[in-house]
Amino acid sequence: MTSTSRRKVVCAIALASGIFGIATTAAQAQALTKLTITMEFTPGGFHTPFYLAQQKGWFKEAGIDLTIRDGKGSANTINLVGAGQSDLGFTPGSAAIIARTKGIPVKTIATIMNKNAYGIVFKKGAQIRNAQDLKGKELVYTIGSMEGVFTESFLASAKLNKSDVKLMGVDAASKAAAVVSGKTDGAIVPVPFYVGLLAGKQEIGTLLYHDFGDRFIDIGIITSDDVIKQKPAALKAFVSVMSRAFTYTRNNGMEEAAAALVALRPDASIDAPSLVNMFRAYAAHIDTPLSQGKPIGYISEAAWAESVDTLKRLDVIPKDAKAADMYTTEFSPK
């Protein structure tokens, strides 16, 4: 074979390889299943594992092209998922239970936090030592969230009426400043978020609804009945990656996960140390005795039964509601 012939053969092989490579890349891209997840609010510490998994390419390795969207309150997120405008939602399972009983077709497919994190934060010096000290106080809460609903129940368990406090609906972004400045007596919040946000900046006190008997599951992953039917393999892969990312972050990767969020969301205007403090505070709510020793994302049927019973006792869901209707263990890590 002449040198000219050899060059033609080499060029032909290279061209064929290039075309094959392009075709393979296109096929891989086509194979990815698109999923959109809407958070409950804007980026915070407990969102960092998702950005870690994005940065490391874990979702793509699992065949998922994931889009992460900010939320505007848990109720809004649930409505988007129920209406088919988001495949997944990152929101309290308790709120999803209430929504399900009202006809919104959502179910939880993974439980991340098994301990209710709702409560009240207040500036030290606000003369609040127990629930009864809230009488006559002003409390702000986020419009569009379930905070107001659960607070009414909490007040009742503390033998207070709604009229005993002044509840003011505000934008979520204004609550921390309102507490720190003393413009309000307290804020109804996911307590770990504010504990982490204000760590080292402001000494605050907290009252957790969980400690007053309002025990129900908290943050988890929800989806719609339609997506469960249409994308079961993608949901299974998503939950697996999510569980891996949260476990990695909790065990040894808080700083790395925080750095990933800062890198991928520079518009979030939140510093890495605050994200680490937030995640650490949230991590204390991941397990209860009913989920201890199980992987993150595991759905404890006993915990769900307890949650539904609590919500019935608080008169926020019908007495005939069944826990098994609110979740599916089809995608739960074992």
Order of alpha helices (4+ residues) and beta strands (2+ residues): alpha-beta-alpha-alpha-beta-alpha-beta-alpha-beta-beta-beta-alpha-beta-alpha-beta-alpha-beta-beta-alpha-alpha-alpha-alpha-alpha
